[in-house]
Amino acid sequence: MSMEALQERIGYRFHDKALLERALIHSSYANESRQKIECNERMEFLGDAVLSIIVADHIFHKFHLAEGDLTRIRASLVCEKSLFEFAQKIQLGQELLLGHGEEQTGGRERPSVVSDAFEALIAAIYLDSGIESAREFVLPFVIEMLEHEDSLSFKDYKTILQEIIQQNPEEKLVYKLVGEKGPDHDKRFVVEVLLNSNVIGKGQGRSKKTAEQMAAKEALELMGR
């Protein structure tokens, strides 16, 4: 285990290195240890809660969507699959302390093991210096994943609208940016969606992608979908 290298990769240096070490201790290692040591399960519990509030706060301000849609987006971002992808970006698996049996059966590449450790790492940062430091660590992963909409299992209004329109091959959908509002740090984009040059929906958001989603949502509502 190289805590120094891991701190370099995550861009955060711990005041209390013991917190980082505990976040990396799998229960299999603790169980095999002759000394009484604590594994990362309690930290995983806390990290899950910290992650949830950070993600919920971010998507609440980023997306003007209904509660059900926000819940689906959050679930997609904090699920085991997503956390495993986040953890792989910082090569977290290679730093874990595993018991012999867990090591032999591929624990370092097991999504459940590695994703739990990622949550424990969030808790370690939170305990070391507070929620803002945890937010600075987590958000880059979240923002990058949000930019790849296909990876999220939330209601993708653009795809739904496209599937409906494709039933008539001669029909054509176009998204058009028609305006920008607000200062650079809080800009709002306005987009219209056109069907054969006729405006069928209009939406706005903090990004062009969000504005397009909102335009598609309005078009679907007008269609009674």
ZIWOKA-V973370 format. One record per pair of residues at least 12 apart in sequence whose ideal C-beta (glycine too) atoms are under 8 Angstrom apart, sorted by the first residue. I is the first residue (numbers start at 0). GAP is how many residues later the second one is. Records with the same first field share a line. If there is no record, write none. Layout:
I->GAP + GAP
This chain:
0->20 + 23 + 94 + 95 + 96
1->93
2->14 + 17 + 18 + 21 + 92
4->90
5->14 + 84 + 85 + 86 + 89
6->13
8->81 + 82
9->80 + 111 + 127
10->126
11->113 + 121 + 124 + 125
13->110 + 111 + 114
14->113 + 114
15->111 + 112
18->24 + 105 + 108 + 109
19->101 + 104 + 108
20->76
21->16 + 17 + 18 + 21 + 98 + 102
22->17 + 20 + 94 + 97 + 98 + 100 + 101
23->16 + 71 + 72 + 73 + 93 + 96 + 97
24->12 + 13 + 14 + 15 + 71 + 72
25->13 + 14 + 70 + 71 + 72 + 73 + 76 + 81 + 87 + 91
26->12 + 13 + 14 + 72
27->70 + 71 + 72 + 73 + 74 + 79
28->68 + 69 + 70 + 73
30->68
31->67 + 68
39->76 + 77 + 80
40->75 + 79
42->76 + 77 + 80 + 81 + 84
43->72 + 73 + 75 + 76 + 79
44->78
45->77 + 80 + 81
46->71 + 72 + 73 + 74 + 75 + 76 + 77 + 79
47->30 + 71
49->72 + 73 + 76 + 81 + 84
50->27 + 68 + 71 + 87
51->22 + 26
52->78
53->77 + 80 + 81 + 84 + 85 + 88
54->19 + 22 + 23 + 83 + 87
55->14 + 18
57->81 + 84 + 85
58->14 + 15 + 18 + 87
61->84 + 144 + 145 + 148
62->142 + 147 + 150
63->141 + 146 + 150
64->89 + 90
68->85 + 86
71->80 + 81 + 82 + 83
72->73 + 79 + 81
74->78
75->75 + 76 + 77 + 78
76->65 + 68 + 69 + 75
79->31 + 32 + 35
80->30
81->63 + 69
82->31 + 32 + 35 + 36
83->27 + 30 + 31 + 34
84->60
85->32 + 55
86->27 + 28 + 30 + 31
87->26
88->52
91->22 + 25 + 26 + 29
92->15 + 16 + 20 + 21 + 24
93->14
95->12 + 17 + 18 + 21
97->15
121->12 + 15 + 16
124->12
146->62
148->60
155->57
156->56 + 57 + 59 + 60 + 63
157->17 + 54 + 55 + 58
159->56 + 60 + 65
160->12 + 32 + 55 + 58 + 59
163->56 + 59 + 61
164->30
170->24 + 25
171->23 + 24
172->20 + 21 + 22
173->19 + 20 + 23
174->16 + 17 + 18 + 19 + 37 + 40
175->15 + 16 + 17 + 18
176->12 + 13 + 14 + 31 + 34
177->12 + 13 + 14 + 24
180->23
185->20
186->19
187->16 + 17 + 18 + 23
188->15 + 16 + 17 + 18 + 19 + 21 + 22
189->12 + 13 + 14 + 21
190->12 + 13 + 17 + 20 + 21 + 23 + 24
191->23
192->19 + 22 + 23 + 25 + 26
194->24
199->19 + 22
200->14 + 15 + 16 + 17 + 18 + 19 + 21
201->13 + 16
202->12 + 13 + 14 + 15
